[in-house]
Amino acid sequence: MTPTIAHVALPVPLHKTFDYLVAHDMPVVGGRVRVPFGKQYKVGIVTGLGNTSEFPLEQLKPINAVLDFAPLWTPPLYKVLNWASRYYQYPLGDALATVMPGALRKGKPAHREREKCWQLTESGKTQPLAALTRAPKQARVLSLLRHGAMNHSALLEEELNSTVLKTVEDKGWIEAVEEKAAKLGSRAMRWSRKNRSLTTNSYVGGHHQRQPGICLLPD
């Protein structure tokens, strides 16, 4: 029988899930939905699907929108998040919201926008940094990119600017490439005994997320 009811964990300080009617699109367990909650809408995670509820069907509100058609987390990680919520007595809805990036909590698509990345050319890989003593920022660009391609915004945070990048590009030492679209990952949950709160460490697809600024390049 096709499920007609979704059990949804919402980011509220309550140890319970909320039942909603499946409207048009079928949600998935571990995926997000936008649902009415009081006089507002909230983004929650579907924790189960079924055909029964402790409340009469006429009292249930329909899901406003299905935001994901695949789970945000791998099954092992989703299991760990549920366990952590129970073990630390932290409301499941709050716990799952805590480990999501802000964009996902706001209901945005679970894929990052592509950003321009910079990588070394063959010429740039062999350029001696010692020859750039009078151009320390250009040397800084080459030094950073020798660890791997980096996105534009990350390089700007290294006290560089677009003019420096353009100069190094014009010399044929670096080239711009488009970053591969990558699914926004979840974050692993860590309990802070001192603050009695949950903190997070980034994960993508169940694995540690790349270092900030490092690009995901097409295969």
C-alpha positions as CSV (number, residue, x, y, z in Angstrom):
1,M,0.0,0.0,0.0
2,T,1.3,3.4,-0.9
3,P,2.2,5.5,2.2
4,T,-0.2,8.3,2.9
5,I,1.4,9.7,6.1
6,A,4.9,11.0,6.7
7,H,6.4,11.2,10.2
8,V,8.6,14.4,10.3
9,A,11.2,15.5,12.8
10,L,11.1,19.3,13.1
11,P,13.7,21.7,14.6
12,V,11.8,22.3,17.8
13,P,12.7,21.4,21.4
14,L,10.3,18.4,21.6
15,H,11.1,14.7,21.7
16,K,8.5,13.7,19.1
17,T,7.8,13.7,15.4
18,F,4.8,15.2,13.6
19,D,2.5,13.5,11.2
20,Y,1.6,15.1,7.8
21,L,-0.4,13.9,4.8
22,V,1.6,13.0,1.7
23,A,0.2,15.4,-0.9
24,H,1.6,14.9,-4.5
25,D,5.3,14.0,-4.5
26,M,6.4,11.0,-2.3
27,P,9.0,12.0,0.3
28,V,11.8,9.8,1.3
29,V,13.1,8.8,4.8
30,G,16.1,11.0,5.5
31,G,15.0,13.7,3.1
32,R,13.7,17.1,3.8
33,V,10.1,18.4,3.5
34,R,8.6,21.8,4.1
35,V,5.5,21.6,6.3
36,P,3.1,24.0,8.0
37,F,3.7,24.4,11.7
38,G,1.5,26.8,13.5
39,K,1.4,30.0,11.6
40,Q,4.7,29.4,9.8
41,Y,6.5,26.8,7.7
42,K,9.4,24.7,8.8
43,V,11.9,22.4,7.1
44,G,12.0,19.0,8.7
45,I,13.4,15.5,8.0
46,V,11.1,12.6,7.2
47,T,11.8,9.8,9.7
48,G,9.2,7.3,8.5
49,L,6.3,6.7,6.1
50,G,3.1,4.8,6.8
51,N,-0.7,4.8,6.7
52,T,-1.6,5.3,10.4
53,S,-1.5,8.2,12.8
54,E,-2.5,8.7,16.4
55,F,-4.6,11.6,15.2
56,P,-7.6,11.5,12.9
57,L,-6.7,12.0,9.2
58,E,-8.9,15.1,9.0
59,Q,-6.7,16.8,11.5
60,L,-3.5,16.3,9.6
61,K,-2.1,18.9,7.4
62,P,-0.5,18.1,4.0
63,I,3.2,18.5,3.2
64,N,3.8,21.8,1.5
65,A,6.8,20.7,-0.5
66,V,9.1,17.7,-0.9
67,L,12.6,19.1,-1.0
68,D,14.7,16.0,-1.5
69,F,14.1,12.8,-3.5
70,A,17.1,11.0,-1.9
71,P,18.3,10.9,1.7
72,L,20.7,13.6,2.8
73,W,22.8,11.0,4.7
74,T,24.2,7.6,4.1
75,P,22.4,4.9,6.1
76,P,25.3,4.3,8.5
77,L,25.6,8.1,9.2
78,Y,21.8,8.5,9.6
79,K,21.8,5.6,12.1
80,V,24.6,7.3,14.1
81,L,22.7,10.6,14.1
82,N,19.6,8.9,15.5
83,W,21.7,7.1,18.1
84,A,23.4,10.3,19.2
85,S,20.0,12.0,19.6
86,R,18.8,9.2,21.9
87,Y,22.0,8.8,23.8
88,Y,22.4,12.5,24.5
89,Q,18.7,13.0,25.0
90,Y,18.7,15.7,22.3
91,P,15.5,16.2,20.3
92,L,15.8,14.4,17.0
93,G,14.5,17.3,14.9
94,D,17.0,19.7,16.6
95,A,19.8,17.2,16.2
96,L,19.3,16.7,12.5
97,A,18.9,20.4,11.9
98,T,22.2,21.0,13.8
99,V,24.2,18.8,11.5
100,M,22.8,20.3,8.3
101,P,24.5,23.3,6.6
102,G,22.6,26.5,6.9
103,A,21.5,26.4,3.3
104,L,19.8,23.1,3.8
105,R,18.1,24.2,6.9
106,K,16.6,27.1,4.9
107,G,15.2,24.7,2.3
108,K,17.7,25.4,-0.4
109,P,18.7,22.7,-3.0
110,A,21.1,20.1,-1.7
111,H,23.8,21.1,-4.2
112,R,26.3,23.9,-4.0
113,E,26.5,26.5,-6.6
114,R,29.5,26.0,-8.9
115,E,32.3,28.4,-8.3
116,K,35.4,29.3,-10.4
117,C,38.5,27.5,-9.3
118,W,42.1,28.1,-10.0
119,Q,44.8,25.5,-10.7
120,L,48.4,25.5,-11.8
121,T,49.3,25.0,-15.4
122,E,52.2,22.8,-16.3
123,S,54.3,26.0,-16.6
124,G,53.1,27.1,-13.1
125,K,54.1,23.8,-11.6
126,T,57.7,24.3,-12.6
127,Q,58.0,28.0,-11.8
128,P,60.6,28.4,-9.1
129,L,59.2,30.4,-6.2
130,A,62.7,31.7,-5.3
131,A,62.6,33.7,-8.5
132,L,59.6,35.7,-7.3
133,T,61.1,37.4,-4.3
134,R,60.0,40.8,-5.7
135,A,56.4,39.5,-6.3
136,P,55.6,37.8,-3.0
137,K,51.8,37.7,-3.7
138,Q,52.4,35.9,-7.0
139,A,54.6,33.4,-5.2
140,R,51.9,33.0,-2.6
141,V,49.4,32.1,-5.3
142,L,51.7,29.4,-6.7
143,S,52.5,28.1,-3.3
144,L,48.9,27.7,-2.3
145,L,47.9,26.0,-5.6
146,R,50.7,23.5,-5.3
147,H,48.6,21.8,-2.6
148,G,45.7,21.5,-5.1
149,A,43.1,23.6,-6.9
150,M,41.3,26.3,-4.8
151,N,38.2,28.3,-5.3
152,H,38.3,32.0,-6.0
153,S,36.8,33.1,-2.8
154,A,39.2,31.0,-0.7
155,L,42.2,32.6,-2.5
156,L,40.8,36.1,-1.8
157,E,40.7,35.2,1.9
158,E,44.5,34.6,1.7
159,E,45.1,38.4,1.4
160,L,45.2,38.1,-2.4
161,N,43.0,39.9,-4.9
162,S,41.6,39.5,-8.4
163,T,44.4,41.7,-9.9
164,V,47.1,39.4,-8.6
165,L,45.3,36.3,-9.9
166,K,44.8,38.0,-13.3
167,T,48.5,38.8,-13.4
168,V,49.5,35.2,-12.6
169,E,47.0,33.9,-15.1
170,D,48.3,36.2,-17.9
171,K,51.8,34.8,-17.3
172,G,50.4,31.4,-18.0
173,W,51.0,29.9,-14.6
174,I,47.4,29.3,-13.5
175,E,44.2,28.7,-15.2
176,A,40.5,29.0,-14.2
177,V,38.3,25.9,-14.2
178,E,34.7,25.3,-13.2
179,E,34.2,23.4,-10.0
180,K,32.2,20.1,-10.2
181,A,28.7,20.4,-8.6
182,A,28.9,18.6,-5.3
183,K,26.1,17.5,-3.1
184,L,26.0,19.5,0.1
185,G,26.9,17.2,2.8
186,S,25.7,16.8,6.3
187,R,27.8,17.3,9.4
188,A,28.9,14.8,11.9
189,M,27.6,15.5,15.4
190,R,29.8,16.0,18.5
191,W,28.5,16.5,22.0
192,S,30.1,19.3,24.0
193,R,29.9,18.2,27.7
194,K,31.0,21.6,28.8
195,N,28.3,23.6,26.9
196,R,25.7,20.8,27.0
197,S,25.1,21.3,23.3
198,L,25.8,19.7,19.9
199,T,28.5,20.9,17.7
200,T,29.4,19.7,14.2
201,N,32.2,18.6,11.9
202,S,31.7,18.7,8.2
203,Y,31.0,15.5,6.2
204,V,30.2,14.9,2.5
205,G,28.5,11.7,1.6
206,G,29.5,10.1,4.8
207,H,33.2,11.1,4.5
208,H,35.1,14.0,5.9
209,Q,34.6,17.1,3.8
210,R,37.5,18.5,1.9
211,Q,39.5,21.3,3.5
212,P,37.8,24.8,3.0
213,G,38.6,26.3,-0.4
214,I,39.8,23.0,-2.0
215,C,37.9,22.5,-5.2
216,L,36.1,19.4,-6.4
217,L,37.2,19.2,-10.1
218,P,35.5,17.2,-12.8
219,D,36.8,13.7,-13.2
